[in-house]
Amino acid sequence: MEDQLQKTEDKKLPRWKSLLKKFGIGGIIFFTVKGIITSTLIYFLGKNFWMVIRDYFAQWFD
């Protein structure tokens, strides 16, 4: 009986509340900061990726 009550309560909670309940405030902050750092790294590495590759191969042929 209690399991059914738990499942219906989980379904009624909005997504952010269920995530907050699962990870806590520290977890939400951690995943948010991790996402920002990852996005920034992907942006800058993607922007400079071909320049780094070109310089690497240019060293070989000099």
C-alpha positions as CSV (number, residue, x, y, z in Angstrom):
1,M,0.0,0.0,0.0
2,E,2.8,2.4,0.9
3,D,4.7,1.6,-2.3
4,Q,1.6,2.6,-4.4
5,L,1.3,5.8,-2.5
6,Q,5.0,6.6,-3.1
7,K,4.7,6.0,-6.8
8,T,1.6,8.3,-7.2
9,E,3.4,11.0,-5.2
10,D,6.5,10.7,-7.5
11,K,4.2,11.1,-10.6
12,K,2.6,14.2,-9.3
13,L,5.9,16.0,-8.5
14,P,7.3,18.2,-11.3
15,R,10.6,17.1,-12.8
16,W,12.7,19.6,-11.1
17,K,11.3,18.7,-7.7
18,S,11.9,15.0,-8.2
19,L,15.5,15.8,-9.3
20,L,16.0,17.9,-6.2
21,K,14.6,15.1,-4.1
22,K,17.0,12.6,-5.7
23,F,20.3,14.6,-5.9
24,G,19.8,17.4,-3.3
25,I,20.9,21.0,-3.7
26,G,24.6,20.2,-3.8
27,G,24.0,17.7,-6.6
28,I,22.0,20.1,-8.7
29,I,24.7,22.8,-8.3
30,F,27.4,20.3,-9.1
31,F,25.6,19.1,-12.3
32,T,24.9,22.7,-13.4
33,V,28.5,23.8,-12.9
34,K,29.8,20.7,-14.6
35,G,27.5,21.3,-17.6
36,I,28.7,24.9,-17.9
37,I,32.3,23.9,-17.8
38,T,31.8,21.1,-20.3
39,S,29.9,23.4,-22.7
40,T,32.7,26.0,-22.4
41,L,35.4,23.4,-23.1
42,I,33.6,22.0,-26.0
43,Y,33.1,25.4,-27.5
44,F,36.7,26.6,-27.2
45,L,38.2,23.2,-28.1
46,G,36.0,22.9,-31.1
47,K,36.9,26.5,-32.2
48,N,40.6,25.9,-31.9
49,F,40.7,22.2,-32.8
50,W,41.7,22.6,-36.4
51,M,44.3,25.2,-35.5
52,V,45.9,22.8,-33.0
53,I,45.9,19.9,-35.5
54,R,47.4,22.2,-38.2
55,D,50.2,23.4,-35.9
56,Y,50.9,19.8,-34.8
57,F,51.3,18.6,-38.3
58,A,53.3,21.7,-39.3
59,Q,55.9,20.8,-36.7
60,W,56.4,17.5,-38.4
61,F,57.0,19.0,-41.8
62,D,59.3,21.8,-40.8
